[in-house]
Amino acid sequence: MIAALVVAVPKETSNTDVIFGIVVVLALLPVFYVIGRVVSLFQNFKFAKHWAPLIPVLHDGTIVEDRLTAVTSRLQGTYQGVPVFATMTPNVQRYRYSRGNGNRFSVGVSEVPGASDWSARWDSGIPIIGTPGWSINAADTTLATRLESAGLIALIESFGQATLSYETRSQTLEWRANIEPWFVLPPERFRHVLDAMLDAALMSRALNH
């Protein structure tokens, strides 16, 4: 950053002024760092208050703080012996090119083996000519057909418009939705989503090979 400042300095500026500017910047860096840390601590404190009702739902529920900008927060633990997690990211753009913001929330199941990536999502359709509905997409079209026939959409459609996706690289199955006015799901609804996710993970494990 200092090198960039030196390059940007007009030629008529004296070396003394340049040195003074650098000293000022260096003196302010700790101040900016402290301000950033205070804001981050305050934001993580708010996250912890939102997570409080959901921690007892999981075994060994632990909040993973965002130590940088505190834009998002993660709760992880186990549910019925299965490693799971949830994340919240309040007040973010709903989707690309959208002018409205929402409170994004996700529920995930870890350590789910599988051979191919796939996703199931709600599509609102193209205005006037499009038809809203659920679709399952996978590089392996046979897998998409198997998942649909097995009733995957029925597991998740009652929770509203959302996206369910599986990634082979991380072996993670994750459900994502905007849930405003909530920041996190109410505990009972959180349990229902977790139950559905465990069923979806078993289905994927059996069919995605």
Protein Blocks (a to p, Z undefined) as FASTA:
>chain_A
ZZmmmmmpcfklcfklmmmmmmmmmmmmmmmmmmmmmmmmmmmmmmmmmmmmmmmmpghi
acdddfklomaccddddeehiacdddddehiafbghiabdcdddddddehiacfbdcddd
ddebjehjaccddddddfblmlmmmmmmnommmmmmmnopadddddfklopacddddfbf
bfbdcfklmmmmmmmmmmmmmmmmmmmZZ
